[in-house]
Amino acid sequence: MTLVVGLGNIGKEYELTRHNVGFMFLDLLLKELDTVKITNKKFKGELYKYGSSLLLLKPHTFMNLSGESVSAVKNFYSCTRLIVIHDDIDLKLGTVRFKKGGSAGGHNGLKSIDSYCSNDYERIRIGIGKDEKVKDFVLSKFTQTELELLNPILLHCKKALFALLQGDINEISSKFSLRA
């Protein structure tokens, strides 16, 4: 079983914010895929099943506690593969990178997942850019111009995810990485 996690924060005030790009990605997938919603309070999030071996999770623990939700689902379903889609301030908007393992790079959602599940998982890193006031910046909404740039990036990431599910992170990285 493979668990795909899109990181973000719950609540109207966080919709379309830079930190919610993982949620935005999963929302795109959920509109297009014929999924079954799984309800279990232990999972602390929205969980969907696609086909026989793919789970899609939007943790509802807020970003800094994402690992609680991820580990609950991962352990319950004995998931052998974890893929996390998240924002990355060290990458310009328009940049997409792929990585397995390594540092959380200051991302509190990843730090939480690392503490519960280890850091040995695949990542789709979507660049959002950076500002001096990091906390305010990641919690601010994308502008309309940025959203117009982001939508094709999310569609590109969808293709990359489905290729990744069938392939290897290094192969996918060389084929699907984008530079702003």
N, C-alpha and C positions, 0 to 999 in steps of 0.2 A: 504494500500500500504506500502511495506517495502522498505526502501532505504539502500543499502549496499554501503559503501564508502571505497575505497582503497586509502590511503594517499601516496603522493609522490610529486616530482617536475617534471615539464615538461622540455623537451629538451634532446638532445643526450648526453650531458655531464653528465646527472644525471642517465642515464640508468644503471642498475645493481649496483646502489649504495645502501648502507645500508638503507638510509632514504626512498628509493623507494620500499621497500618490499611490501607495500600495493598495489602499481601499478603492481608489479610483480604478486601478487596474482590475481588481477582482470584480467590481461592479460591471465593467465592460464584459468580462468573461461570463458573468452570471446572466447578462441580458442575452447572450448568444448561445449559451449551452443549456441543454435540457438536464437540469440538476434536480436532486431531491434534497430538501432541507432536513437536517437532522437536529432535533431539539433535545438538549440535555444540559441542565444548569451547570453540571460539573465542568463543561467545556468553556464556560465564560466567554462565549462569542457566538458568531453566526457561522455555522458549519454546513457545508453542502457536499453531496457526493455526486460525482460524475462518472458514469460507467461503473465498472466493478473495482477499480483500483486507484481512483483519484479523489482526494478530499481537498476542499477549498475552504480556508478559514480566515475570517475577519475577527481578530481578538477584540473583546469588549472590555478589556482590563485597563484601557488607556495605554499609550505607547510604552511608558516606563515599566509596566508590569506584563508585557506581552508574553514573556516566558511562561507565566502561570497557565495561560490558555493554551499555548503551543504544546507545552509538556503534557497537559491533561489529555489533549486529543492524540498526540503522538504515542503516549503510553497506552491509552485505551485501545487504539487500533493497531498497536505494534508496527507503526510506520517505519519502513526501512530507508526511506528517502524523505528529506526535508528540503524544500525550496522556499526561500523568503524573498519577496519583492518589497523593496524599500526605497525611500528617498536618500540621496547622498549629496550633502552640501559641498563636498570636495570636487564634485563634477559639475560643469556648467550645464544649464538647461539645454537639452538637446543631445546630451551625452548618455550613452547606455553602456554599462560594463557588466561583466560576468565574473564570478569569483567563487571559489570553494574554500571554506575555512578562513583563517586569519583573524585579524583584529576587528573589533567593532568600530574602530575609528571615532570614538566619542558618541556614537549613536546609542542612546539609552534603550531603545527597543531591542537592538541587537545584543547589547550587554545583558539584558534580562533573559533573552533566549539562550545566550551562551551560558549563563549561570544555571539554567535548568536543563539544557540539552547538550551542552558542549558547543564548540564553534565549528564543528565538522559538518557543515551543511552548505548547500549551493545558494548563491545569491544573484538576483537580478537587481543591479544598482541603477536607479534612474536619477540622473543629475537634476538638481533644482537650483543650483547656483548658491552663492553665499553673500552675506551681508555682515557688517561689523556686529550688529545686535542679533546674534544667532537665534536665540529663543524667540524673539519677536518675529524674525524673518521666517522661520520654519512654520510658525503658527499663523502667518498671514496668508491671505487668499491669493491665488494666482490671478494675474490681470487677464483681461479678455485676450489680449495679444499672446500672452504666455499659454493660455488654454488652447488657442488655435495651433500653437507649435506643439503642445503636449499631446493632443489627440492622435496625430499620426505616430508619435513615439509609442504611445500605449498600444496601438494596433501592431506596430513593429514588435513590441515586447510579447504580444500574444503569439505571433508566429514563432518567435524565439523560444517561448515556453514550450510550445508543442513540439518543436524540434528538440529541445532539451530533454523532454520526457522520453524521447526515442534515442537520444544520443549522449554524447560526452561533453562535459562543460568546456573543455579546451577547444574542441571542434566548434561548438556553438559560439564561444567567445570570438574565435577568428572570423566566423561567418556573420555574426549579428551585432558585434560591438559597433556603436556609433560615436562619432566625434562631433561636438558642437561646432 
